[in-house]
Amino acid sequence: MILKDTFYTIESQTETETGWKCGLSLNASHPIYQAHFPGHPVTPGVCIVQLAKEIASVCHATSFFLCGLRNVKFLRIIDPLERQDLFVHLSAGRTDEQGQLAVPVSIKSGTTVFASMTLTLMPHGEEEAQPALQARMERLRLCVVIPTYNNSGTLVDVLRQTLRYTRSVIVVNDGATDCTASVLERFAGRIDVVSHAPNKGKGYALKRGFERARELGYEAAVTLDSDGQHDVADLEAFVRQAEIHPGCLLTGQRMTKGKMPLRNIMGNRFSNFWYTVQTGRRLSDTQNGFRLYPLTVMKHMRPFSTRYEAEVELLVRTAWKGIPVFPVPVSVYYAPESERVTHFRPGKDFFRASILNTVLTLLAVCYGYPRLLCRKLFSIKQKR
């Protein structure tokens, strides 16, 4: 029997450093109360256990079987007519070797504890738990690489959504100093983690992520930001295009939800212009971090740049290598300025980008364009 939205309603759900805090309202007119406790409603213990299991499923975005209970304590009666500020506190839990998840739960109102227990949960059958894109990504030998630095507030949701589509996930902890490490511990056994300290920049994190992907036998990698700007559902579009265009670099083309900040607009136009100068190709969005890199075709290519400009560098160098590039329309969400977390340093990063573009333009004259010309002449000769 499902109790959610009839017996109780989740009014709020807050992410904490160790798990979740969910605010509830109980429905005193529910038939369970009317049948067993008319006039003096008391919340039965079995209903408390069931709602705890259901809330764990909501927070983990996974359907569970309840395998067992430990340390069960019903300390005070929960009267739905009196309890208007009831909160369920859930730990993220730990998964054992059998795949069972142990989740400590407590039900409180202020400092008053009404019940506590540890649930032992098992995800539903393998067929139901299979991520939506797992089989297709395995055929493509494709993984997701997520570099992250001090984005613990959005990382949990990004990982939870990504795991709905694939288990082939590599997270690069780029020297984070917030609670990123504890967030990643919640997903132990479900993701592969690469860590280094101190922070060395996105370019270095991508390099480490690509190296790990190759070690694990992947032939391509989708890069995804951890700040919540990208819609993880767009992974399906990348997989579909990778099936149509194998061995090509796919780059996201932003379809914004909300107004794009002026800094992003100007930076993108600046980058687009120099990309055309350096490669002879045109792209309308050269700064989107949502991409699919064909690692096998790129061979041992690594970014020389260590920070944001590394993504532009890789675009230019893959163009010189003759790797086709296809844009993939993707959604991007820009949070309000007060909620936005950015590690972009306008002065330093713009200066670094300017230096990189100067170097790439010089290399384009003496290396990039001659190589493209030789490849074109060789292709014409082959056709004859």
HELIX and SHEET records of a PDB file:
HELIX    1   1 PRO A   31  HIS A   36  1                                   6    
HELIX    2   2 GLY A   45  HIS A   60  1                                  16    
HELIX    3   3 GLU A  126  ALA A  129  1                                   4    
HELIX    4   4 GLN A  134  LEU A  140  1                                   7    
HELIX    5   5 SER A  152  LEU A  163  1                                  12    
HELIX    6   6 THR A  180  ARG A  186  1                                   7    
HELIX    7   7 LYS A  202  GLU A  215  1                                  14    
HELIX    8   8 VAL A  232  ASP A  234  5                                   3    
HELIX    9   9 LEU A  235  ILE A  244  1                                  10    
HELIX   10  10 LEU A  262  THR A  279  1                                  18    
HELIX   11  11 LEU A  295  MET A  298  1                                   4    
HELIX   12  12 ALA A  310  TRP A  320  1                                  11    
HELIX   13  13 PRO A  346  LEU A  363  1                                  18    
HELIX   14  14 ALA A  364  GLY A  368  3                                   5    
HELIX   15  15 TYR A  369  LYS A  383  1                                  15    
SHEET    1   A 5 TYR A   8  GLU A  15  0                                        
SHEET    2   A 5 GLY A  19  LEU A  26 -1                                        
SHEET    3   A 5 LEU A  86  SER A  91 -1                                        
SHEET    4   A 5 LEU A 101  SER A 109 -1                                        
SHEET    5   A 5 ARG A  94  THR A  95 -1                                        
SHEET    1   B 6 TYR A   8  GLU A  15  0                                        
SHEET    2   B 6 GLY A  19  LEU A  26 -1                                        
SHEET    3   B 6 LEU A  86  SER A  91 -1                                        
SHEET    4   B 6 LEU A 101  SER A 109 -1                                        
SHEET    5   B 6 THR A 112  PRO A 123 -1                                        
SHEET    6   B 6 PHE A  64  PHE A  74 -1                                        
SHEET    1   C 7 ASP A 192  HIS A 196  0                                        
SHEET    2   C 7 VAL A 169  ASP A 174  1                                        
SHEET    3   C 7 LEU A 142  THR A 148  1                                        
SHEET    4   C 7 ALA A 220  THR A 223  1                                        
SHEET    5   C 7 ARG A 291  TYR A 293 -1                                        
SHEET    6   C 7 LEU A 249  LYS A 257 -1                                        
SHEET    7   C 7 VAL A 325  TYR A 333  1                                        
END                                                                             
